[in-house]
Amino acid sequence: MITAPQNPTTEQVLATLLATLEETLGTAHAQTAEACGYINAGNRNAAIGTLIDLDRLLADATALRGTVLALHRRIG
């Protein structure tokens, strides 16, 4: 779980966003690795089922990246 400080600086906000991005991509990676394990074991349905949430994770990661870049550009 990521904890944001009270009255954070821009760097602290960016650090929190980046940590959340890292966590989100880590989850996406773990799910993909799990799907690879299933497919290598001949369990196609489990592999595909494992990837169902991947679209949401990747959309979240894209949104987080966009937020980091927008904040950086806005602050200068």
VOGU-3710 file (C-alpha; in Angstrom, 3 decimals, decimal comma):
1> mitapqnptt> 0,000/0,000/0,000  1,263/3,439/-0,917  1,018/6,222/1,654  0,908/9,848/0,544  2,277/12,507/2,903  0,167/15,379/4,280  0,655/18,648/2,310  3,029/16,987/-0,162  5,551/18,716/-2,383  5,440/18,203/-6,133
11> eqvlatllat> 8,290/15,713/-5,870  6,427/13,752/-3,217  3,313/13,656/-5,386  5,371/12,514/-8,362  7,087/9,881/-6,212  3,721/8,566/-5,037  2,366/8,476/-8,599  5,487/6,695/-9,841  5,325/4,173/-7,002  1,690/3,508/-7,896
21> leetlgtaha> 2,666/3,123/-11,559  5,407/0,675/-10,580  2,988/-1,322/-8,443  0,389/-1,398/-11,237  2,912/-2,535/-13,841  4,272/-5,095/-11,397  0,802/-6,555/-11,017  0,386/-6,612/-14,808  3,745/-8,344/-15,134  2,865/-10,915/-12,475
31> qtaeacgyin> -0,437/-11,710/-14,172  1,274/-12,082/-17,536  3,917/-14,375/-16,043  1,165/-16,442/-14,441  -0,616/-16,667/-17,813  2,635/-17,854/-19,418  2,912/-20,571/-16,799  -0,611/-21,731/-17,493  -0,171/-21,790/-21,269  3,152/-23,640/-20,933
41> agnrnaaigt> 1,342/-26,214/-18,802  -1,272/-26,633/-21,516  -4,031/-24,774/-19,710  -5,174/-22,228/-22,293  -8,419/-21,283/-20,518  -6,621/-20,440/-17,274  -4,025/-18,426/-19,219  -6,677/-16,332/-20,931  -8,693/-15,979/-17,735  -5,639/-14,655/-15,949
51> lidldrllad> -5,378/-11,832/-18,484  -8,967/-10,588/-18,174  -8,020/-7,762/-15,778  -4,979/-6,748/-17,839  -6,853/-4,110/-19,872  -7,829/-2,246/-16,711  -4,310/-2,431/-15,297  -2,769/-1,125/-18,512  -5,360/1,672/-18,733  -4,550/2,624/-15,140
61> atalrgtvla> -0,826/2,594/-15,936  -1,388/4,797/-18,982  -3,451/7,236/-16,910  -0,809/7,363/-14,176  1,943/7,997/-16,737  -0,120/10,774/-18,291  -0,702/12,349/-14,894  3,004/12,288/-14,065  3,903/13,904/-17,386  1,115/16,518/-17,144
71> lhrrig> 2,138/17,497/-13,618  5,779/17,725/-14,641  4,929/19,941/-17,631  2,568/22,121/-15,585  5,057/22,742/-12,786  7,979/23,233/-15,123
//
